[in-house]
């Protein structure tokens, strides 16, 4: 594959490299904030859904300075994600996602374990996913590449009915190695979750007094 021409001055590249180095820490801080909110005050836990199906809008901050562009690229697109909860608080999830602009895009498909914690109408989740990412870039002609992707992320669903919840926020950090360089990408998603089936919280049975 042809290497991309350098289109950013060295000082500009250095600036954006330093900013992108903060992305993993920013994502971790957002997830920690969500978990802190969830444990801030006691509340009755809701029933855990057996199956969840999420679909919605996503925005990606694509680390294009890693292969020669002057600044990160903002991409708009979708995220589709089915999940199956094996037991209360743990399941598996897959994600299909694509974000686009006129001459650049970033697509990925990944799957992995997911951890859940319910608090009242709120459902917190965190996941680690592994899969494949693809990107098409128009720079002196179309160039496409694919690589492994590792996704660390999580978010918050808010229940609006027994069947539906609003995904208030989902934040994902994506590590890719496209065009022979490493990328630190950040993605935000929001949308609607459809749920069916339940995993009820086990109830303790008190032994009768002798």
N, C-alpha and C positions, 0 to 999 in steps of 0.2 A: 504493500500500500504506500502511496505517496505521502510524504510528510507534509503537514500544513505549513504554509509560509508564516513566519512571525509577523504579526500585524500590530503588535502593541509594543511601545517603547519599554525598555527594561524596567524603569522606575514604576510604570503603570502595572507591569506584570508582577513586580514585587509587592506592590500595594494590594492587589487582588489576591495574591498568594497568601499574604498574611491574614486577610479577611476570611478566606476560605478555610484556613487552618482552625478558625473558631467555630465552624459549623458543627462538628461533633459535640463540642461542649455546649453550644446553644441548644441543640436538640435534646441533650441529656437534661439540661436545666428545665426545659419546658415539660418534659416527662415527669421530672421530680416534682414540679409545681402541681401537675395534675394529681399525682399520688398524694401529695400533702393535702390538697383540697378534699380528696375523697376520705381521708382519715381524720379530718379536723373535728368532726362531731359525730356522735353515735346516731344511728338510724337503722330502721328495719331493712334487712337485705331483701331484694326482690328475687323472684324465681329466676334461675339461670336458664336461658334458652338453649335448646339442643342444637339448633341450626340458625345461623345468621347469614343474611345475604345483603351486602352493602354495595351501593352504586352511587357515584356522585362526581362532583367537579374536583379537579386537582390542579395545583400550581406548582411547578418545579423551578428551582434555581439551579440551572445547569452550569457546571464548572467548565465552561468553554475556554477560559484563559489558560487552562492546562495544555491546550493544543493550539495556542497562538492568537486567540481573539482578545480584544482589548478589555472586555468586561464580561461578567457572568450573564447568561441569557435567561430571561424569564419565559417560561413555556406554559401554555394552558392546555388542559385536556381532561382526562377521565381516570377514575380508578374503580375497578370492579373486583369485589372480594367476597367469595363464599368461605364460611367457617363452620366447622363441626366440633362441638364441645364434647369431649370424651367423658370427662367427669366434671364435677362442679369446680370451676376455677381453672380448668386446663383443657385445651383443645388444639386443633390444627387448622391452619388458615392458608389460603392461596390468594395471590393478588395478580391481576392483569391490569397494567397501567400504561398510558401513553400520553405524552405532552408534546405540543407542536407549536411552531411558529413558521414564518414564510420559508426559511431556508435551513431550519434545524429542527430535529426532533429527538426525543429520548423515549424508548419503550422498554418495558421489562415484564417478565413473568417470573414469579418466585413463590415459594411455599416454605412453611416451617411451623414450629410450635408457637402457641399463643397462650398467654396467661391472663385471667380475668378476675376482677374484684368488683362486686356490686355493693352499692351504698344508696339506699332509698331508690330514687328514680334514675340514679347515675350508674353507669357501667364503665369501669376503667379497664383498659387492656394494654398489653405490651407484647411485642413479638420480635422474633429473630427469623429472618427469611433468607433463603438461598435460591439463586436461579440464574437467569440469563438476561442481559441487557443488550439492546441494539440502538444504534444511532445513525441517522442519515444527515449529512452536512453538505450544503452547497457552498463550496469555496474553490473557485477555479475548476468547476465541474463537480458532479455528485460523487461523494465518497461515503461509503457505509462500512461499519465495523460492528462487531459483537464481542462481548466479554462476560465473564461471570459477574454477578452482582450480589452483594451482601447488604441486607436492609435491616436496620435497627429502628424500631419505632413503637408508637403507641398512641393512645388518645382517649376520648371520652364520648360515650353515647348517652343520650338523655331520652328516657322512655316517654312517649306521648300516648301510647295505647298498648294493650297486651300484645299486639302484632307488630307495632311500628315504633321505631326510635329515630331520633335525629342524631347523626354523628356531628357533634358540635365542632370537634377538631380531631384531626389525625396528623401527626408529625412523623416523618420518616427521613432518616439519614441513609443515603445510598452510596456505597463505595463501588466504583466501577473502574475498569482499566481499558478504556476505549482509545483507539488511535495511538497505541503504544505509550500512553501516559496514564497516570492515576487521576481520578476525579473524586471530589467530595461534594456530592449533590444533596440538596435539601428539598423535600416535597411536603406540601400541605394539602389536605383533602377534607372535604365536607360533603354531606349528602344524607341519604335516607337508608335506614336499615330495616329489612323485613325479617321477622323472627317467627319460628314455629317450633313446637315441642318444648318441653321443660325438663329441667333437672331440679327436682325439689330438694330443699334443704332437709337433711335427715333430722327427725325429731327424737329426742331422748325419751325413753320410757322409764319412768321411775319405778323401782322395785317396791312391791307392797311391804308395809311394815310387818314384821313377824308378830 
